[in-house]
């Protein structure tokens, strides 16, 4: 099962993973998409966008219309949400122009500590 981890960590920490992969030629075992703050994570992953991700998990490339049908929303608002997810690097665009979420599961990970 191909899983992506959405996490919250400082940009420098995420950059260290990139440098390590560059030097060793090996990426981490699991895919990661990192956000600098929990607020940014929640800004990008609204409830409606989370529904889109759930509908796309393991589905392969889909058209905007098909995604809108799966989440029972209008095409224009789904297109707006897809654009935000594409810009954040959560979704990819297939060569056919369709949108793809190339994972079968999602793990969200962050730590809330006392100030």
C-alpha positions in Angstrom: 0.0 0.0 0.0 1.4 3.3 -1.0 1.0 5.8 1.8 1.8 9.5 2.0 2.5 11.3 5.3 1.3 14.8 5.7 3.3 16.4 8.5 4.2 19.6 10.2 7.8 20.4 10.6 10.2 23.4 10.0 11.3 23.9 6.4 14.9 23.3 7.4 14.1 19.9 8.6 12.3 19.0 5.4 15.3 20.4 3.5 17.6 18.1 5.4 15.7 15.1 4.1 16.1 16.4 0.6 19.9 16.9 1.0 20.2 13.4 2.5 18.3 11.9 -0.5 20.5 13.9 -2.9 23.7 12.8 -1.3 22.8 9.1 -0.9 20.7 8.7 -4.0 18.0 7.1 -1.9 14.7 8.7 -1.0 12.9 8.0 2.3 10.9 4.8 2.4 7.6 6.7 2.5 6.4 9.8 0.7 6.1 13.0 2.8 4.4 16.3 2.2 5.4 18.8 4.9 3.8 22.0 6.1 5.6 24.7 8.1 2.8 25.2 10.7 -0.4 23.4 11.7 -2.3 26.5 10.6 -0.9 26.1 7.1 -1.8 22.4 7.1 -5.4 23.2 8.0 -5.6 26.1 5.6 -4.7 23.8 2.7 -6.6 20.8 3.9 -10.1 22.1 4.5 -13.0 19.7 5.1 -14.1 19.9 1.5 -10.5 19.3 0.2 -10.2 16.3 2.6 -13.3 14.9 1.0 -11.6 15.2 -2.4 -8.5 13.4 -1.2 -10.7 10.6 0.2 -12.5 10.2 -3.1 -9.2 10.2 -5.0 -7.2 7.7 -2.8 -6.2 4.8 -5.0 -8.4 5.9 -7.9 -5.7 6.8 -10.4 -6.0 9.9 -12.7 -9.5 11.5 -12.7 -11.1 14.4 -14.5 -12.4 17.4 -12.6 -15.9 16.4 -13.6 -15.5 12.9 -12.2 -14.1 14.2 -8.9 -17.0 16.6 -8.6 -19.4 13.8 -9.2 -17.7 11.6 -6.6 -17.9 14.3 -3.9 -21.4 15.6 -5.1 -20.2 19.2 -5.6 -20.3 21.6 -8.5 -17.4 21.5 -10.9 -16.3 25.2 -10.4 -15.8 24.8 -6.6 -14.1 21.5 -7.0 -11.8 23.0 -9.6 -10.9 25.8 -7.1 -10.0 23.2 -4.4 -8.0 21.1 -6.9 -6.0 24.1 -7.9 -5.2 24.8 -4.2 -4.1 21.2 -3.7 -2.1 21.2 -6.9 -0.3 24.4 -5.9 0.5 23.0 -2.4 2.0 19.9 -4.0 -0.6 17.5 -2.6 -1.9 16.5 -6.0 -0.2 15.9 -9.3 -1.3 16.5 -12.9 -1.1 13.4 -15.2 0.2 13.6 -18.7 -3.4 13.3 -19.9 -4.3 16.5 -18.0 -6.2 14.6 -15.4 -5.6 15.1 -11.7 -4.0 12.3 -9.7 -3.5 11.6 -6.0 -1.0 8.7 -6.4 -1.5 7.2 -2.9 -3.8 4.6 -1.4 -3.7 6.0 2.1 -2.9 9.2 4.0 -1.3 9.6 7.4 -1.4 13.0 9.1 1.3 13.6 11.7 2.0 16.6 13.9 2.8 17.2 17.6 1.1 19.8 19.8 3.3 20.9 22.7 2.8 23.2 25.6 4.1 26.8 24.9 
